[in-house]
Structures are given as structure tokens and as C-alpha cells.
Amino acid sequence: MLIYILSEIYTYPEVQEAFRITEPYNIHIRVVLRDQLHLQQFIDKLINYGSPTTLLMLTEIEKS
């Protein structure tokens, strides 16, 4: 299943970056979404590949 999503991940226009990472997640993707409904719809697509975990970026921490 992981090989399949790796070959398909950039077919989603929301995906900005994708990385293979170590367990337990295997892949990290950075996406840009319009709103919470768009997030929900995107998660619904990812469920076909497994159980997605989401993290929301709130603000960037500036270097001092």
C-alpha cells in the first residue's frame, strides 16, 4: 500500500511536499487546504491508504 500512495501522492493538487519518514507513520505530506471542510474531504481521500494523522500549523516561530 505504501508504494501505491508514494506513486500517487502528487496527483493531489493540495500536496506541496511529501517525505518518506521512519515508523510509525512512513510518510509525511504538507498540504494547503482552503478550510476545515476541505481538510475533512482530503482526509476522506487518504483513508483509502490507512489511518491518517493530522497536525495543524498555527503560526510560524520567527528566529530571534
C-alpha positions, 0 to 999 in steps of 0.5 A: 500500500505504501508504494501505491500512495508514494506513486500517487501522492502528487496527483493531489493538487493540495500536496506541496511536499511529501517525505518518506519518514521512519515508523510509525507513520512512513510518510509525511505530506504538507498540504494547503487546504482552503478550510476545515471542510476541505481538510475533512474531504482530503482526509476522506481521500487518504483513508483509502491508504490507512489511518491518517494523522493530522497536525495543524500549523498555527503560526510560524516561530520567527528566529530571534 
